[in-house]
Amino acid sequence: MSLKESLRKLKENEKLSVKKEVKKELKKIKKNSQKCIICKNQQARYFLKGAIYGYCKNCALENFSDLSYLQKK
Ligand SMILES: [Zn+2]
């Protein structure tokens, strides 16, 4: 492989990994902007293990006396 080719390939790979990173960040943002399932007002920050729905801190405290059941995100 010529140097030129290698450089081109390197660039392509970089682009791909950047795309991947952007996707990852977007996913994170989506997750972070999830609203509390109960009040639908506050941002959901506490999640039961494996659950899609999250709770804000107030609702989590109201519904679960022990927040250690929940994963904070
Ligand atoms: Zn709430």
N, CA, C, O and the ligand as a Tripos MOL2 file, in Angstrom:
@<TRIPOS>MOLECULE
protein
  293   291    74     0     0
PROTEIN
NO_CHARGES

@<TRIPOS>ATOM
      1 N           0.8550   -1.2010    0.0000 N.3       1 MET1
      2 CA          0.0000    0.0000    0.0000 C.3       1 MET1
      3 C           0.8840    1.2410    0.0000 C.2       1 MET1
      4 O           1.8310    1.3480    0.7780 O.2       1 MET1
      5 N           0.5630    2.1540   -0.8660 N.am      2 SER2
      6 CA          1.3700    3.3670   -0.9280 C.3       2 SER2
      7 C           1.0520    4.2700    0.2520 C.2       2 SER2
      8 O           0.0370    4.1060    0.9290 O.2       2 SER2
      9 N           1.9160    5.1980    0.4750 N.am      3 LEU3
     10 CA          1.7250    6.1160    1.5950 C.3       3 LEU3
     11 C           0.4350    6.9080    1.3990 C.2       3 LEU3
     12 O          -0.3290    7.1370    2.3370 O.2       3 LEU3
     13 N           0.2230    7.3110    0.1680 N.am      4 LYS4
     14 CA         -0.9770    8.0950   -0.1330 C.3       4 LYS4
     15 C          -2.2290    7.2930    0.2210 C.2       4 LYS4
     16 O          -3.1710    7.8070    0.8250 O.2       4 LYS4
     17 N          -2.2090    6.0410   -0.1660 N.am      5 GLU5
     18 CA         -3.3470    5.1690    0.1060 C.3       5 GLU5
     19 C          -3.5610    4.9980    1.6030 C.2       5 GLU5
     20 O          -4.6820    5.0640    2.1080 O.2       5 GLU5
     21 N          -2.4690    4.7800    2.2800 N.am      6 SER6
     22 CA         -2.5690    4.5840    3.7280 C.3       6 SER6
     23 C          -3.1580    5.8020    4.4130 C.2       6 SER6
     24 O          -3.9910    5.6930    5.3130 O.2       6 SER6
     25 N          -2.7110    6.9520    3.9700 N.am      7 LEU7
     26 CA         -3.2120    8.1940    4.5550 C.3       7 LEU7
     27 C          -4.7040    8.3500    4.3040 C.2       7 LEU7
     28 O          -5.4630    8.7740    5.1740 O.2       7 LEU7
     29 N          -5.0960    7.9960    3.0940 N.am      8 ARG8
     30 CA         -6.5070    8.1160    2.7430 C.3       8 ARG8
     31 C          -7.3330    7.1810    3.6280 C.2       8 ARG8
     32 O          -8.3950    7.5500    4.1280 O.2       8 ARG8
     33 N          -6.8300    5.9900    3.8050 N.am      9 LYS9
     34 CA         -7.5230    5.0030    4.6150 C.3       9 LYS9
     35 C          -7.6200    5.4950    6.0750 C.2       9 LYS9
     36 O          -8.6520    5.3630    6.7320 O.2       9 LYS9
     37 N          -6.5420    6.0440    6.5320 N.am     10 LEU10
     38 CA         -6.5050    6.5540    7.9060 C.3      10 LEU10
     39 C          -7.5740    7.6370    8.0860 C.2      10 LEU10
     40 O          -8.2810    7.6790    9.0920 O.2      10 LEU10
     41 N          -7.6640    8.4830    7.1070 N.am     11 LYS11
     42 CA         -8.6430    9.5640    7.1530 C.3      11 LYS11
     43 C         -10.0580    8.9980    7.1880 C.2      11 LYS11
     44 O         -10.9110    9.4640    7.9430 O.2      11 LYS11
     45 N         -10.2880    7.9910    6.3620 N.am     12 GLU12
     46 CA        -11.6150    7.3760    6.3120 C.3      12 GLU12
     47 C         -11.9630    6.7520    7.6570 C.2      12 GLU12
     48 O         -13.0820    6.8750    8.1550 O.2      12 GLU12
     49 N         -10.9920    6.0960    8.2160 N.am     13 ASN13
     50 CA        -11.2230    5.4630    9.5190 C.3      13 ASN13
     51 C         -11.5280    6.5110   10.5720 C.2      13 ASN13
     52 O         -12.3800    6.3110   11.4380 O.2      13 ASN13
     53 N         -10.8410    7.6040   10.4920 N.am     14 GLU14
     54 CA        -11.0700    8.6830   11.4430 C.3      14 GLU14
     55 C         -12.5030    9.1890   11.3290 C.2      14 GLU14
     56 O         -13.1950    9.3980   12.3240 O.2      14 GLU14
     57 N         -12.9120    9.3750   10.1050 N.am     15 LYS15
     58 CA        -14.2750    9.8520    9.8670 C.3      15 LYS15
     59 C         -15.2740    8.8910   10.4920 C.2      15 LYS15
     60 O         -16.2300    9.3030   11.1480 O.2      15 LYS15
     61 N         -15.0350    7.6160   10.2780 N.am     16 LEU16
     62 CA        -15.9440    6.6060   10.8020 C.3      16 LEU16
     63 C         -16.0090    6.6710   12.3240 C.2      16 LEU16
     64 O         -17.0890    6.6150   12.9120 O.2      16 LEU16
     65 N         -14.8630    6.7870   12.9430 N.am     17 SER17
     66 CA        -14.8600    6.7920   14.4040 C.3      17 SER17
     67 C         -15.5020    8.0690   14.9400 C.2      17 SER17
     68 O         -16.1230    8.0590   16.0030 O.2      17 SER17
     69 N         -15.3500    9.1600   14.2050 N.am     18 VAL18
     70 CA        -16.0060   10.4070   14.6170 C.3      18 VAL18
     71 C         -17.5190   10.2350   14.5400 C.2      18 VAL18
     72 O         -18.2550   10.6470   15.4370 O.2      18 VAL18
     73 N         -17.9600    9.6240   13.4610 N.am     19 LYS19
     74 CA        -19.3870    9.3650   13.3050 C.3      19 LYS19
     75 C         -19.9000    8.5520   14.4890 C.2      19 LYS19
     76 O         -20.9500    8.8430   15.0610 O.2      19 LYS19
     77 N         -19.1390    7.5400   14.8330 N.am     20 LYS20
     78 CA        -19.5100    6.6670   15.9470 C.3      20 LYS20
     79 C         -19.6170    7.4790   17.2340 C.2      20 LYS20
     80 O         -20.5610    7.3180   18.0080 O.2      20 LYS20
     81 N         -18.6600    8.3310   17.4450 N.am     21 GLU21
     82 CA        -18.6460    9.1410   18.6660 C.3      21 GLU21
     83 C         -19.8550   10.0670   18.7090 C.2      21 GLU21
     84 O         -20.4970   10.2280   19.7470 O.2      21 GLU21
     85 N         -20.1470   10.6650   17.5710 N.am     22 VAL22
     86 CA        -21.2950   11.5830   17.4990 C.3      22 VAL22
     87 C         -22.5700   10.8250   17.8280 C.2      22 VAL22
     88 O         -23.4130   11.3090   18.5830 O.2      22 VAL22
     89 N         -22.7040    9.6530   17.2660 N.am     23 LYS23
     90 CA        -23.8780    8.8250   17.5260 C.3      23 LYS23
     91 C         -23.9940    8.5290   19.0140 C.2      23 LYS23
     92 O         -25.0720    8.6070   19.6040 O.2      23 LYS23
     93 N         -22.8670    8.1900   19.5960 N.am     24 LYS24
     94 CA        -22.8460    7.8600   21.0220 C.3      24 LYS24
     95 C         -23.3010    9.0570   21.8550 C.2      24 LYS24
     96 O         -24.0870    8.9250   22.7930 O.2      24 LYS24
     97 N         -22.7870   10.2200   21.4870 N.am     25 GLU25
     98 CA        -23.1340   11.4360   22.2300 C.3      25 GLU25
     99 C         -24.6130   11.7480   22.0850 C.2      25 GLU25
    100 O         -25.2780   12.1270   23.0500 O.2      25 GLU25
    101 N         -25.1180   11.5850   20.8740 N.am     26 LEU26
    102 CA        -26.5360   11.8510   20.6210 C.3      26 LEU26
    103 C         -27.3990   10.9350   21.4710 C.2      26 LEU26
    104 O         -28.4100   11.3590   22.0320 O.2      26 LEU26
    105 N         -26.9980    9.6930   21.5600 N.am     27 LYS27
    106 CA        -27.7160    8.7140   22.3550 C.3      27 LYS27
    107 C         -27.7300    9.1610   23.8130 C.2      27 LYS27
    108 O         -28.7520    9.0760   24.4940 O.2      27 LYS27
    109 N         -26.5930    9.6300   24.2720 N.am     28 LYS28
    110 CA        -26.4640   10.0910   25.6540 C.3      28 LYS28
    111 C         -27.4080   11.2610   25.8950 C.2      28 LYS28
    112 O         -28.1180   11.3040   26.9000 O.2      28 LYS28
    113 N         -27.4080   12.2020   24.9660 N.am     29 ILE29
    114 CA        -28.2520   13.3890   25.1080 C.3      29 ILE29
    115 C         -29.7180   12.9710   25.1680 C.2      29 ILE29
    116 O         -30.4870   13.4670   25.9920 O.2      29 ILE29
    117 N         -30.0800   12.0700   24.3010 N.am     30 LYS30
    118 CA        -31.4490   11.5760   24.2720 C.3      30 LYS30
    119 C         -31.8230   10.9930   25.6310 C.2      30 LYS30
    120 O         -32.8930   11.2730   26.1730 O.2      30 LYS30
    121 N         -30.9410   10.1970   26.1540 N.am     31 LYS31
    122 CA        -31.1850    9.5550   27.4340 C.3      31 LYS31
    123 C         -31.2730   10.6130   28.5330 C.2      31 LYS31
    124 O         -32.1280   10.5340   29.4150 O.2      31 LYS31
    125 N         -30.4020   11.5800   28.4710 N.am     32 ASN32
    126 CA        -30.3600   12.5980   29.5110 C.3      32 ASN32
    127 C         -31.5820   13.5010   29.4940 C.2      32 ASN32
    128 O         -31.9660   14.0540   30.5240 O.2      32 ASN32
    129 N         -32.1870   13.6490   28.3360 N.am     33 SER33
    130 CA        -33.3170   14.5580   28.2520 C.3      33 SER33
    131 C         -34.6350   13.8500   28.5550 C.2      33 SER33
    132 O         -35.7070   14.4350   28.4010 O.2      33 SER33
    133 N         -34.5540   12.6080   28.9820 N.am     34 GLN34
    134 CA        -35.7610   11.8560   29.3010 C.3      34 GLN34
    135 C         -36.4580   12.4550   30.5190 C.2      34 GLN34
    136 O         -35.8240   12.8140   31.5110 O.2      34 GLN34
    137 N         -37.7780   12.5520   30.4140 N.am     35 LYS35
    138 CA        -38.5420   13.1470   31.5110 C.3      35 LYS35
    139 C         -38.9540   12.0760   32.5170 C.2      35 LYS35
    140 O         -39.0450   10.8870   32.2120 O.2      35 LYS35
    141 N         -39.1940   12.5580   33.7180 N.am     36 CYS36
    142 CA        -39.6720   11.6830   34.7810 C.3      36 CYS36
    143 C         -41.0000   11.0580   34.3710 C.2      36 CYS36
    144 O         -41.8760   11.7490   33.8510 O.2      36 CYS36
    145 N         -41.1570    9.7640   34.6010 N.am     37 ILE37
    146 CA        -42.3570    9.0450   34.1680 C.3      37 ILE37
    147 C         -43.5650    9.4370   35.0150 C.2      37 ILE37
    148 O         -44.7000    9.2540   34.5760 O.2      37 ILE37
    149 N         -43.3550    9.9620   36.1950 N.am     38 ILE38
    150 CA        -44.4790   10.2830   37.0790 C.3      38 ILE38
    151 C         -44.9480   11.7250   36.9110 C.2      38 ILE38
    152 O         -46.1110   11.9580   36.5820 O.2      38 ILE38
    153 N         -44.0760   12.6790   37.1280 N.am     39 CYS39
    154 CA        -44.5300   14.0730   37.0270 C.3      39 CYS39
    155 C         -44.3860   14.6080   35.5990 C.2      39 CYS39
    156 O         -44.9710   15.6330   35.2500 O.2      39 CYS39
    157 N         -43.6120   13.9120   34.7930 N.am     40 LYS40
    158 CA        -43.4100   14.2970   33.3850 C.3      40 LYS40
    159 C         -42.9480   15.7430   33.2460 C.2      40 LYS40
    160 O         -43.1820   16.3970   32.2300 O.2      40 LYS40
    161 N         -42.3090   16.2040   34.2580 N.am     41 ASN41
    162 CA        -41.8940   17.5980   34.2800 C.3      41 ASN41
    163 C         -40.3880   17.7070   34.4950 C.2      41 ASN41
    164 O         -39.6820   18.4180   33.7790 O.2      41 ASN41
    165 N         -39.9330   16.9910   35.4880 N.am     42 GLN42
    166 CA        -38.5030   17.0260   35.8040 C.3      42 GLN42
    167 C         -37.7570   16.0220   34.9370 C.2      42 GLN42
    168 O         -38.3320   15.0890   34.3750 O.2      42 GLN42
    169 N         -36.4820   16.2510   34.8560 N.am     43 GLN43
    170 CA        -35.6410   15.3310   34.1180 C.3      43 GLN43
    171 C         -35.4790   14.0260   34.9100 C.2      43 GLN43
    172 O         -35.2300   14.0420   36.1160 O.2      43 GLN43
    173 N         -35.6220   12.9230   34.2190 N.am     44 ALA44
    174 CA        -35.4530   11.6290   34.8780 C.3      44 ALA44
    175 C         -33.9750   11.3770   35.1500 C.2      44 ALA44
    176 O         -33.1410   11.4080   34.2450 O.2      44 ALA44
    177 N         -33.6820   11.1350   36.3910 N.am     45 ARG45
    178 CA        -32.2870   10.9190   36.7480 C.3      45 ARG45
    179 C         -32.0610    9.5770   37.4500 C.2      45 ARG45
    180 O         -30.9310    9.1020   37.5650 O.2      45 ARG45
    181 N         -33.1390    8.9900   37.9060 N.am     46 TYR46
    182 CA        -33.0100    7.7260   38.6300 C.3      46 TYR46
    183 C         -33.7400    6.6340   37.8700 C.2      46 TYR46
    184 O         -34.9030    6.7800   37.4930 O.2      46 TYR46
    185 N         -33.0400    5.5550   37.6580 N.am     47 PHE47
    186 CA        -33.6010    4.4670   36.8640 C.3      47 PHE47
    187 C         -33.5070    3.1530   37.6170 C.2      47 PHE47
    188 O         -32.5010    2.8590   38.2630 O.2      47 PHE47
    189 N         -34.5820    2.3600   37.5220 N.am     48 LEU48
    190 CA        -34.5120    1.0040   38.0400 C.3      48 LEU48
    191 C         -33.6040    0.2250   37.1050 C.2      48 LEU48
    192 O         -33.5090    0.5270   35.9160 O.2      48 LEU48
    193 N         -32.9530   -0.7600   37.6450 N.am     49 LYS49
    194 CA        -32.0360   -1.5360   36.8250 C.3      49 LYS49
    195 C         -32.7570   -2.1120   35.6220 C.2      49 LYS49
    196 O         -33.7360   -2.8430   35.7730 O.2      49 LYS49
    197 N         -32.2900   -1.7940   34.4540 N.am     50 GLY50
    198 CA        -32.8440   -2.3690   33.2330 C.3      50 GLY50
    199 C         -34.1280   -1.7240   32.7570 C.2      50 GLY50
    200 O         -34.6280   -2.0710   31.6860 O.2      50 GLY50
    201 N         -34.6840   -0.7810   33.5360 N.am     51 ALA51
    202 CA        -35.9450   -0.1520   33.1390 C.3      51 ALA51
    203 C         -35.6920    0.9760   32.1560 C.2      51 ALA51
    204 O         -34.6340    1.6070   32.1680 O.2      51 ALA51
    205 N         -36.6780    1.2190   31.3070 N.am     52 ILE52
    206 CA        -36.5580    2.2980   30.3400 C.3      52 ILE52
    207 C         -36.9740    3.6060   30.9860 C.2      52 ILE52
    208 O         -36.4530    4.6720   30.6600 O.2      52 ILE52
    209 N         -37.9270    3.5060   31.9130 N.am     53 TYR53
    210 CA        -38.4640    4.7080   32.5220 C.3      53 TYR53
    211 C         -37.6050    5.1680   33.6830 C.2      53 TYR53
    212 O         -36.9990    4.3680   34.3970 O.2      53 TYR53
    213 N         -37.5710    6.4730   33.8490 N.am     54 GLY54
    214 CA        -36.8040    7.0340   34.9400 C.3      54 GLY54
    215 C         -37.6550    7.9500   35.7980 C.2      54 GLY54
    216 O         -38.7690    8.3190   35.4250 O.2      54 GLY54
    217 N         -37.1280    8.3030   36.9240 N.am     55 TYR55
    218 CA        -37.8210    9.1790   37.8610 C.3      55 TYR55
    219 C         -36.9320   10.3570   38.2190 C.2      55 TYR55
    220 O         -35.7070   10.2450   38.2450 O.2      55 TYR55
    221 N         -37.5630   11.4770   38.4900 N.am     56 CYS56
    222 CA        -36.7860   12.5880   39.0160 C.3      56 CYS56
    223 C         -36.5140   12.2900   40.4940 C.2      56 CYS56
    224 O         -37.0260   11.3150   41.0440 O.2      56 CYS56
    225 N         -35.7240   13.1190   41.1110 N.am     57 LYS57
    226 CA        -35.3220   12.7980   42.4770 C.3      57 LYS57
    227 C         -36.5250   12.7870   43.4260 C.2      57 LYS57
    228 O         -36.6420   11.8980   44.2690 O.2      57 LYS57
    229 N         -37.4060   13.7630   43.2890 N.am     58 ASN58
    230 CA        -38.5620   13.8480   44.1820 C.3      58 ASN58
    231 C         -39.4570   12.6240   44.0550 C.2      58 ASN58
    232 O         -39.8390   12.0130   45.0530 O.2      58 ASN58
    233 N         -39.7860   12.2750   42.8220 N.am     59 CYS59
    234 CA        -40.6580   11.1220   42.6090 C.3      59 CYS59
    235 C         -39.9740    9.8370   43.0300 C.2      59 CYS59
    236 O         -40.6170    8.9280   43.5560 O.2      59 CYS59
    237 N         -38.6890    9.7590   42.8020 N.am     60 ALA60
    238 CA        -37.9540    8.5780   43.2150 C.3      60 ALA60
    239 C         -38.0180    8.4270   44.7290 C.2      60 ALA60
    240 O         -38.2060    7.3260   45.2460 O.2      60 ALA60
    241 N         -37.8590    9.5390   45.4290 N.am     61 LEU61
    242 CA        -37.9020    9.5060   46.8920 C.3      61 LEU61
    243 C         -39.3040    9.1500   47.3800 C.2      61 LEU61
    244 O         -39.4660    8.4480   48.3790 O.2      61 LEU61
    245 N         -40.3140    9.6420   46.6650 N.am     62 GLU62
    246 CA        -41.6920    9.3660   47.0520 C.3      62 GLU62
    247 C         -42.0440    7.9030   46.8570 C.2      62 GLU62
    248 O         -42.7710    7.3140   47.6570 O.2      62 GLU62
    249 N         -41.5200    7.3240   45.7870 N.am     63 ASN63
    250 CA        -41.9220    5.9660   45.4230 C.3      63 ASN63
    251 C         -40.9650    4.8940   45.9210 C.2      63 ASN63
    252 O         -41.3380    3.7280   46.0540 O.2      63 ASN63
    253 N         -39.7770    5.2810   46.1850 N.am     64 PHE64
    254 CA        -38.7960    4.3220   46.6900 C.3      64 PHE64
    255 C         -38.1500    4.9330   47.9110 C.2      64 PHE64
    256 O         -37.5060    5.9790   47.8380 O.2      64 PHE64
    257 N         -38.3320    4.2660   49.0320 N.am     65 SER65
    258 CA        -37.7430    4.8340   50.2460 C.3      65 SER65
    259 C         -36.2250    4.7280   50.1950 C.2      65 SER65
    260 O         -35.5110    5.4920   50.8460 O.2      65 SER65
    261 N         -35.7510    3.7790   49.4180 N.am     66 ASP66
    262 CA        -34.3070    3.5770   49.3430 C.3      66 ASP66
    263 C         -33.8310    3.7700   47.9090 C.2      66 ASP66
    264 O         -34.1110    2.9600   47.0250 O.2      66 ASP66
    265 N         -33.1200    4.8420   47.7080 N.am     67 LEU67
    266 CA        -32.6720    5.1560   46.3500 C.3      67 LEU67
    267 C         -31.5600    4.2350   45.8620 C.2      67 LEU67
    268 O         -31.1440    4.3030   44.7050 O.2      67 LEU67
    269 N         -31.0900    3.3830   46.7500 N.am     68 SER68
    270 CA        -29.9970    2.5040   46.3250 C.3      68 SER68
    271 C         -30.5100    1.4350   45.3580 C.2      68 SER68
    272 O         -29.7230    0.7560   44.6970 O.2      68 SER68
    273 N         -31.8520    1.2890   45.2790 N.am     69 TYR69
    274 CA        -32.4150    0.3860   44.2670 C.3      69 TYR69
    275 C         -32.2460    0.9770   42.8960 C.2      69 TYR69
    276 O         -32.2590    0.2610   41.8950 O.2      69 TYR69
    277 N         -32.0890    2.2690   42.8460 N.am     70 LEU70
    278 CA        -32.0850    2.9700   41.5640 C.3      70 LEU70
    279 C         -30.6690    3.3150   41.1380 C.2      70 LEU70
    280 O         -29.7640    3.5310   41.9440 O.2      70 LEU70
    281 N         -30.5370    3.3510   39.8340 N.am     71 GLN71
    282 CA        -29.2570    3.7670   39.2930 C.3      71 GLN71
    283 C         -29.3470    5.2220   38.9080 C.2      71 GLN71
    284 O         -30.2500    5.6370   38.1820 O.2      71 GLN71
    285 N         -28.4220    5.9730   39.3900 N.am     72 LYS72
    286 CA        -28.4160    7.3950   39.0450 C.3      72 LYS72
    287 C         -27.7090    7.5930   37.7310 C.2      72 LYS72
    288 O         -26.6500    7.0200   37.4760 O.2      72 LYS72
    289 N         -28.3180    8.4210   36.8960 N.am     73 LYS73
    290 CA        -27.6750    8.6760   35.6070 C.3      73 LYS73
    291 C         -27.4780   10.1430   35.3950 C.2      73 LYS73
    292 O         -26.9500   10.5520   34.3610 O.2      73 LYS73
    293 ZN        -40.9820   13.3360   38.8860 Zn       74 ZN74
@<TRIPOS>BOND
     1     1     2 1
     2     2     3 1
     3     3     4 2
     4     3     5 am
     5     5     6 1
     6     6     7 1
     7     7     8 2
     8     7     9 am
     9     9    10 1
    10    10    11 1
    11    11    12 2
    12    11    13 am
    13    13    14 1
    14    14    15 1
    15    15    16 2
    16    15    17 am
    17    17    18 1
    18    18    19 1
    19    19    20 2
    20    19    21 am
    21    21    22 1
    22    22    23 1
    23    23    24 2
    24    23    25 am
    25    25    26 1
    26    26    27 1
    27    27    28 2
    28    27    29 am
    29    29    30 1
    30    30    31 1
    31    31    32 2
    32    31    33 am
    33    33    34 1
    34    34    35 1
    35    35    36 2
    36    35    37 am
    37    37    38 1
    38    38    39 1
    39    39    40 2
    40    39    41 am
    41    41    42 1
    42    42    43 1
    43    43    44 2
    44    43    45 am
    45    45    46 1
    46    46    47 1
    47    47    48 2
    48    47    49 am
    49    49    50 1
    50    50    51 1
    51    51    52 2
    52    51    53 am
    53    53    54 1
    54    54    55 1
    55    55    56 2
    56    55    57 am
    57    57    58 1
    58    58    59 1
    59    59    60 2
    60    59    61 am
    61    61    62 1
    62    62    63 1
    63    63    64 2
    64    63    65 am
    65    65    66 1
    66    66    67 1
    67    67    68 2
    68    67    69 am
    69    69    70 1
    70    70    71 1
    71    71    72 2
    72    71    73 am
    73    73    74 1
    74    74    75 1
    75    75    76 2
    76    75    77 am
    77    77    78 1
    78    78    79 1
    79    79    80 2
    80    79    81 am
    81    81    82 1
    82    82    83 1
    83    83    84 2
    84    83    85 am
    85    85    86 1
    86    86    87 1
    87    87    88 2
    88    87    89 am
    89    89    90 1
    90    90    91 1
    91    91    92 2
    92    91    93 am
    93    93    94 1
    94    94    95 1
    95    95    96 2
    96    95    97 am
    97    97    98 1
    98    98    99 1
    99    99   100 2
   100    99   101 am
   101   101   102 1
   102   102   103 1
   103   103   104 2
   104   103   105 am
   105   105   106 1
   106   106   107 1
   107   107   108 2
   108   107   109 am
   109   109   110 1
   110   110   111 1
   111   111   112 2
   112   111   113 am
   113   113   114 1
   114   114   115 1
   115   115   116 2
   116   115   117 am
   117   117   118 1
   118   118   119 1
   119   119   120 2
   120   119   121 am
   121   121   122 1
   122   122   123 1
   123   123   124 2
   124   123   125 am
   125   125   126 1
   126   126   127 1
   127   127   128 2
   128   127   129 am
   129   129   130 1
   130   130   131 1
   131   131   132 2
   132   131   133 am
   133   133   134 1
   134   134   135 1
   135   135   136 2
   136   135   137 am
   137   137   138 1
   138   138   139 1
   139   139   140 2
   140   139   141 am
   141   141   142 1
   142   142   143 1
   143   143   144 2
   144   143   145 am
   145   145   146 1
   146   146   147 1
   147   147   148 2
   148   147   149 am
   149   149   150 1
   150   150   151 1
   151   151   152 2
   152   151   153 am
   153   153   154 1
   154   154   155 1
   155   155   156 2
   156   155   157 am
   157   157   158 1
   158   158   159 1
   159   159   160 2
   160   159   161 am
   161   161   162 1
   162   162   163 1
   163   163   164 2
   164   163   165 am
   165   165   166 1
   166   166   167 1
   167   167   168 2
   168   167   169 am
   169   169   170 1
   170   170   171 1
   171   171   172 2
   172   171   173 am
   173   173   174 1
   174   174   175 1
   175   175   176 2
   176   175   177 am
   177   177   178 1
   178   178   179 1
   179   179   180 2
   180   179   181 am
   181   181   182 1
   182   182   183 1
   183   183   184 2
   184   183   185 am
   185   185   186 1
   186   186   187 1
   187   187   188 2
   188   187   189 am
   189   189   190 1
   190   190   191 1
   191   191   192 2
   192   191   193 am
   193   193   194 1
   194   194   195 1
   195   195   196 2
   196   195   197 am
   197   197   198 1
   198   198   199 1
   199   199   200 2
   200   199   201 am
   201   201   202 1
   202   202   203 1
   203   203   204 2
   204   203   205 am
   205   205   206 1
   206   206   207 1
   207   207   208 2
   208   207   209 am
   209   209   210 1
   210   210   211 1
   211   211   212 2
   212   211   213 am
   213   213   214 1
   214   214   215 1
   215   215   216 2
   216   215   217 am
   217   217   218 1
   218   218   219 1
   219   219   220 2
   220   219   221 am
   221   221   222 1
   222   222   223 1
   223   223   224 2
   224   223   225 am
   225   225   226 1
   226   226   227 1
   227   227   228 2
   228   227   229 am
   229   229   230 1
   230   230   231 1
   231   231   232 2
   232   231   233 am
   233   233   234 1
   234   234   235 1
   235   235   236 2
   236   235   237 am
   237   237   238 1
   238   238   239 1
   239   239   240 2
   240   239   241 am
   241   241   242 1
   242   242   243 1
   243   243   244 2
   244   243   245 am
   245   245   246 1
   246   246   247 1
   247   247   248 2
   248   247   249 am
   249   249   250 1
   250   250   251 1
   251   251   252 2
   252   251   253 am
   253   253   254 1
   254   254   255 1
   255   255   256 2
   256   255   257 am
   257   257   258 1
   258   258   259 1
   259   259   260 2
   260   259   261 am
   261   261   262 1
   262   262   263 1
   263   263   264 2
   264   263   265 am
   265   265   266 1
   266   266   267 1
   267   267   268 2
   268   267   269 am
   269   269   270 1
   270   270   271 1
   271   271   272 2
   272   271   273 am
   273   273   274 1
   274   274   275 1
   275   275   276 2
   276   275   277 am
   277   277   278 1
   278   278   279 1
   279   279   280 2
   280   279   281 am
   281   281   282 1
   282   282   283 1
   283   283   284 2
   284   283   285 am
   285   285   286 1
   286   286   287 1
   287   287   288 2
   288   287   289 am
   289   289   290 1
   290   290   291 1
   291   291   292 2
@<TRIPOS>SUBSTRUCTURE
     1 MET1         2 RESIDUE 1 A MET
     2 SER2         6 RESIDUE 1 A SER
     3 LEU3        10 RESIDUE 1 A LEU
     4 LYS4        14 RESIDUE 1 A LYS
     5 GLU5        18 RESIDUE 1 A GLU
     6 SER6        22 RESIDUE 1 A SER
     7 LEU7        26 RESIDUE 1 A LEU
     8 ARG8        30 RESIDUE 1 A ARG
     9 LYS9        34 RESIDUE 1 A LYS
    10 LEU10       38 RESIDUE 1 A LEU
    11 LYS11       42 RESIDUE 1 A LYS
    12 GLU12       46 RESIDUE 1 A GLU
    13 ASN13       50 RESIDUE 1 A ASN
    14 GLU14       54 RESIDUE 1 A GLU
    15 LYS15       58 RESIDUE 1 A LYS
    16 LEU16       62 RESIDUE 1 A LEU
    17 SER17       66 RESIDUE 1 A SER
    18 VAL18       70 RESIDUE 1 A VAL
    19 LYS19       74 RESIDUE 1 A LYS
    20 LYS20       78 RESIDUE 1 A LYS
    21 GLU21       82 RESIDUE 1 A GLU
    22 VAL22       86 RESIDUE 1 A VAL
    23 LYS23       90 RESIDUE 1 A LYS
    24 LYS24       94 RESIDUE 1 A LYS
    25 GLU25       98 RESIDUE 1 A GLU
    26 LEU26      102 RESIDUE 1 A LEU
    27 LYS27      106 RESIDUE 1 A LYS
    28 LYS28      110 RESIDUE 1 A LYS
    29 ILE29      114 RESIDUE 1 A ILE
    30 LYS30      118 RESIDUE 1 A LYS
    31 LYS31      122 RESIDUE 1 A LYS
    32 ASN32      126 RESIDUE 1 A ASN
    33 SER33      130 RESIDUE 1 A SER
    34 GLN34      134 RESIDUE 1 A GLN
    35 LYS35      138 RESIDUE 1 A LYS
    36 CYS36      142 RESIDUE 1 A CYS
    37 ILE37      146 RESIDUE 1 A ILE
    38 ILE38      150 RESIDUE 1 A ILE
    39 CYS39      154 RESIDUE 1 A CYS
    40 LYS40      158 RESIDUE 1 A LYS
    41 ASN41      162 RESIDUE 1 A ASN
    42 GLN42      166 RESIDUE 1 A GLN
    43 GLN43      170 RESIDUE 1 A GLN
    44 ALA44      174 RESIDUE 1 A ALA
    45 ARG45      178 RESIDUE 1 A ARG
    46 TYR46      182 RESIDUE 1 A TYR
    47 PHE47      186 RESIDUE 1 A PHE
    48 LEU48      190 RESIDUE 1 A LEU
    49 LYS49      194 RESIDUE 1 A LYS
    50 GLY50      198 RESIDUE 1 A GLY
    51 ALA51      202 RESIDUE 1 A ALA
    52 ILE52      206 RESIDUE 1 A ILE
    53 TYR53      210 RESIDUE 1 A TYR
    54 GLY54      214 RESIDUE 1 A GLY
    55 TYR55      218 RESIDUE 1 A TYR
    56 CYS56      222 RESIDUE 1 A CYS
    57 LYS57      226 RESIDUE 1 A LYS
    58 ASN58      230 RESIDUE 1 A ASN
    59 CYS59      234 RESIDUE 1 A CYS
    60 ALA60      238 RESIDUE 1 A ALA
    61 LEU61      242 RESIDUE 1 A LEU
    62 GLU62      246 RESIDUE 1 A GLU
    63 ASN63      250 RESIDUE 1 A ASN
    64 PHE64      254 RESIDUE 1 A PHE
    65 SER65      258 RESIDUE 1 A SER
    66 ASP66      262 RESIDUE 1 A ASP
    67 LEU67      266 RESIDUE 1 A LEU
    68 SER68      270 RESIDUE 1 A SER
    69 TYR69      274 RESIDUE 1 A TYR
    70 LEU70      278 RESIDUE 1 A LEU
    71 GLN71      282 RESIDUE 1 A GLN
    72 LYS72      286 RESIDUE 1 A LYS
    73 LYS73      290 RESIDUE 1 A LYS
    74 ZN74       293 GROUP 0 **** ****
